[in-house]
Amino acid sequence: AGVAFSPDGLRWTKPVEVANGLMSPQKQFPCWNPVLFQPRQGPLVLCYKVGPTPDGWWGEILTSDDGGKTWKGHRRLAPTVMGPIKNKPVQLDDGRILCPSSSEHAGWQVHLEVTRDFQTWEVVGPLNDPNTLGVIQPTILTYPDGRLQMLCRTRGKGFIAQSWSPDGGRTWGEMTLLSLPNPNSGLDAVTLRDGRQLLVFNNTPKGRTPLNLALSRDGRDWQVVLTLEDQPGEYSYPAIIQTADGRVHTTYTHRRQTIKHVVLDPTKL
């Protein structure tokens, strides 16, 4: 896993290695799907996976006390915990941190890993039957009445999957399909401070272009509002956050060669 640092939000340093999957002089595994998260209290957290393949990897974690400049405390998570599998956790008002996660070793299944300190964990799920609807890489949206919505990547279905929780993520309803397409590609979403939901996804049933943004107020009716990419190539594995100044930042792989960073004013969407 590598980290680049942007001191002013405009320019990025060259990436530096912070984790390399080295097991011994003779064995090294790839590092996968890094996820950054800043809890309301405590250090910045970097979660990632290490292993030969997605059906055989495990979760590892690093922390930073200086906003990502230096990292320490490397440790491997418990065998029953993967950490957030691709998309960022969500911290609720009661302090619980919900890590959206999934596994692929026994079919595509999603679950939640709930923590307050990244030391002790409660696992909720699995939340789907992979024989009926295989899903991975969930993202979580919040609503003013305490409901939560989970959006997921699907395989072989052609559409984004969703599930709803009425009680802060403790229980979840049936996994169903939205009308938004999903070509077996990663997605991410964020609940904006004005209450709208903003989704970044490949708006196509096949391939990984275009890459679009869609808005919704209720999580059911979505409107595509912006095209980030529409040229030939692959634009994939997006991540999206809203920072303290209100701006929205999204990153994604650009033609499988580099990372692109886009900054938006959500009031203009």
N, C-alpha and C positions, 0 to 999 in steps of 0.2 A: 504494500500500500504506500502511496506517495501523497505528500501534502504540499500545496502551494499556498502562500500567504499574501493577502492583498491589504496592505496597511491603510490605503485610502479608498478602497472599493473600486478603484479605477485601473490600477496596474497590478499585475500578478508577478510574484517571484518565480524563479525556476523551481519545479517540483523537487522535493528532497524525499528520500526514502525513510520511512518510519517503521515499516514492517516488511519482511521479505519471505516469510514462510520457510526459512532455513531450519531444517530439522537436525542435520548433521553435515559434515563435509561431503557426504555422498548423496544426500537426499534434500531436495528443496521442492516445496509445493507452491502453486500459485496462490495469491491473495485475491479475494473477490469482494465485490459489492460493498465498498466502504460507505458508512453512514455517520455523519456528524450530528451531534445533538447537544444543545446547551440547556441543562435543567435550570429551573429557577434558583436552585441552590446547588453549590458544588461545582466541580471542574467541568470543562468541556470534555465530551466523551466521543471517542472514535470507535465504532464497532465495525468489524469486518469478518469475513470468513476465510478459512485456510483449508486446503485439501485438494485432492487430485481432481474431483468432479463435484457438481452440485449434489449428487446423491451420496457423497462420502465426505463432505466437508464438515467443519466444526466452527463455532464462534469464538472470536478473540476480542479483546478490548484494550484500549489505551486511554489515558486521560491527560489533560493539559490544564495547568493553572495560570497560563499566560496567554489565553486566547488563541492557542494553536501554534505558537512559536516553538515550543519545546514539548516533548511528550515523555510520559513515564508510566510506570505501574502496569506494564504489559502482563496480561494473564489470559488464560484459556477459560472460557465459560464452562459451566457444568454440562455434562452430556445431554441433559434434557432441555437445554436452553441454547438457542442459536443467536439471540440478539435480533434487532431489526434487520430483516433479510435483505431489503433494498431501500425502502423508504423510511423517512424520519419517524421517530416516536411522537406521541402527543401527550402532553402533561395536562391532566384535568385539574379543576379547582381544588379537589380534595388532596392533591399532591401525587396521586398515582400516575405513573408513567406507563403508557400503553405502547408496547413495541410490536408493530405489525410484522408477523413472521410467517414462514411457510417451510415446508419440507418436500423433497422429491424422491426420497428413497422407497416410499410405499405408495406411489401415485402422488399427484399434485394435491397437497392439502395446506390450508391456511390455519393459523392459530394466533392467539395473542400471548405475549409474555409480559406480565405486569410486575412492575418493581417500583420502589421509591428511592433506591440508592444504588442500583446496578450490582448489588451484592446478594439480596434475597429476591426470589422470583415466585410468581404464581403463573401457571400455564392454563390458559382458557382455550378449550378446543381439543381436537380439530373441529372446524366449523363447517366442513363440507364432506360429502361422500365423493371421493375421486372417481368412483365408477359411474357416477351420474354426471358430475360437473367438476372437472379438474381445474383448480385455480391456484395461483401463487402470487407473491409479491404484492400484498395488500397495501393500500394507503387509507388513512382514517380522516374523516371529516366530522366536525362537531356542530351542534345546533343549539339554539338558545334554550330549548325545553329539556335539554339533557340527553336527547337522542344522539346516537353516533351512526355514521354510515361508513361502510367499508367498500372500497372499489378494488377490483382484482383483475389481474391478467388471466386470460383463459387460453386453453389449447384446443383447437379443433371446433370451437363454437362460433368464432367470428365476431363476438361482442364482449364488451366489458361486463363482468359479473359484479353484483352488489349484495350486501347484507346489511340489516339494520339492527341496532341494539337500543332497547328502550331504557336501559338502566346503567348507563356508564360503562358498557363493555363487559358486564358480568354475564349476560346471556345475549344470544344473537338469533335472528330469524333465519328463515330459509334463504339459501343463496339463489338469486335469480339473475336474469340477464337484462341489462339496460339496452336501449336502442342505439347506443354509441358503439361503433365498430372497434374491434381489437384483433389485430393480425398476429396474435401470439407475440406481443411486444410489451415491454415495461411501460408503466405510466406513473404519474404522481399527481397529487392534488393538495390544495391548502385552503383552509377556511380563512377568508380575509376578515380584517377587523370590522368591516362594515356589514358582515354577515353573509356576504356572497361566497359561493364555492367556486374555486378556479382550478380547472383540470388541464394538464398538459398530456397529450396523447397522440398516437398515430391515427389520424382520422381516415382509416382505410381498412377494408377487410383483408388485404394482402399487401405485403411489403412494408417498408418502414419509412416511407415518405408519402404524404406530407406529415409534418409535425405541427399540431395546432393547439390553441388554447380555447377552452369552452367555459362558459359561465352558467351558474344556476343559483337560484335562491332556495329551492326546495330539494335539490338532489335528484329530482325525477325529470324535470324538463330542462334540457341543456341547449345552449345556443353557442355555436362556434363564432368567436369574436376576433380571432387573429390567426394568421398563418406565420409560423416561425421559419419553416423550411418547406419548399415544394419542388425543389430540383431533384434530378436523379441522384440516387445514393441512399445511404442509410443514416437516419437521424433517430437516435434511440436512447434508452435508459435515462429519461429525463428526471430531474429533481427540481422542486420548486418550494420557495419559502417567501415569507413577507418579513422584512427587517423592521427595526424600531422606527425608522424614518418613514415607514409606510410603503416603500418601494417593494416591488416583487422581483425576485431574482430566480432565474431558471438556468440550469446547466444541462447539457446533454452531449452525447458523443456525436461528433461531426464526421460522417463518412468513415467511421471506425478508425480514424487517424488521430483525432485530437478532441479536446473538450471545448465547447462553445459556451460562453456566458452572456446572457441577455438580461438587461435591467429594464423594468417597465413601471410606468405610473398607472396603478389600477383604476384611478379615478377617470382615466381616459378610455377605459375598456367598456 
